[in-house]
Structures are given as structure tokens and as C-alpha cells.
């Protein structure tokens, strides 16, 4: 649940920040009458994102039993890629984001009023689709199927409240520090999701390599125990992974963490 809360919070704050910049700039241009068009685009982006999540759920529910692990495995690997893209995109674009969005607003106002709806849609749909795929994947890998949804919902609600107060100027948070901490945590989460995806594909024989057990921590964290459930729900912990899963985890986490640390030092 914690992992999904932070995913919802981080992605929600990114989206709220984008919307806040767009609306604030329109107000400064005395074009506040067009704010509704921005929100029309945002709502459309949310609907598309929800549609992606529903489509994935329906696909998994109606797929043959032998195909469902393949869908879960492939989607988990894609989700890990989305997390990585999200982390580094935000680290790179955070400084130039406001200027880029204002440029899009200027171009949209010159072209057509409803171009503003497209700006709002494109600004949010990437965040929404990423979040939808990622949350679906983490929910599949979590033994507590309902809690991740609630965690993500609470994260998005928290982000919405924080975004409102940021827009009003009543709240100032260190966004650089926030994205640095959540980015580091999500690298661990993504590594666990990737390892889960590898395990799903190993089960159906698509990755018939290194299937022996690398270690067994069930004595310390028994399956379905409170400790194992908490670790599994937060960082996709596996108490008895295969060698391929462990290798995949390490080969993802180590270089990604190094590159992330290097990117942070560059700011």
C-alpha cells in the first residue's frame, strides 16, 4: 500500500504542478475564461488513463489461465520501464518545465481556444497512463489486492490537496528533495516489480533460465506473515526468489541508482 500511495502522490503532484503552472499562466495573461478548456483536457486525460487500467483488468480477467501470467509478466516489465522513465524525465525536465508549458500555452492561444484543451490533455495523459499501468502491475504483484488501490487513491487525493494549496500560495514544499526521496524509493519498487515480472514469465516457461532458488528468507519473513506482507506491499519483496529474479533485480537497481545519483549531483 505504501508503494502505491507514494506512486499516486508523486504522479499526482507532478500532474498538479503542471496544471497549476498552466492555470496560473492563463490568469496572468488575463485569459482565465479559458481555464475550463485546460480542465476539459485534463478530464479527458484522466478518462483515457482509467480506460487503460480497465482494459488491462478486463484483458487479464478474460485471458486463458495460461496467458494471464504472460500478461502480468510483460506488463510488470513495462511498468518498471515506465517508473524509470518517470524518475529521470522529472529530474531532467523540472527546471525547464514551467518555460516549456508557457510556450505551449502561448502557441495554443494563438492557434485556437480549444488548443488549450489539447495542451491540458497532453500534459497530463502521459502521467496518467504511466500511473495506470504501474498501479495495475503493483496490484497484481501484491497479495493484498484491494489495499494498493486504496493506497494509490489516498496518494492522488493527497496530491490534489497539496496541489490546490500550492496554487493558492499557502504551501511551499521542497519539490527537489521530494522527487529525490521518492525517486530513490521507486527505484527499489521498480526493481521488485521487474523481478516479479521475470518470475511470472519463468512460471510459464518463457524464461527457462536460472530457475534455482537464490536464497530463502521464509524463516525470517514467512509467507503471508505481517512482516512479509508489509515488505511485499511496499517494495515488492520476495522471500524466496530465483537466481534470474535476483540477477534481474541487481542488474536493474545498481546501475539505475548510480545514474539517478549522478543526475541528482548534476542539479
Buried (B, 14 or more C-beta within 10 A) or exposed (E): BBBBBBBBBBBBBBBBBBBBBBBBBBEEEEBEEBBEBBBBBBBBBBEBBEEBBEEBEEEBEEBEEEEBBBBBBBBBBBBBBBBBEBBBBBBEEBEEBBEEBBEBBEEBBEEEEEBBBBBBBEBBBBBBBBBBBBBBBBBBBBEBEEBBBBBBBBBBEBBBEBBEEBBEEEEEEEBEEBBBEBBBBBBBBBBBBBBBBBBBBBBBEEBEEBBEEBEEBEEEBEEEBEEBBBBBBBBBBBBEBBBBBBBBBEEBBEEBBEBBBEBBEEE
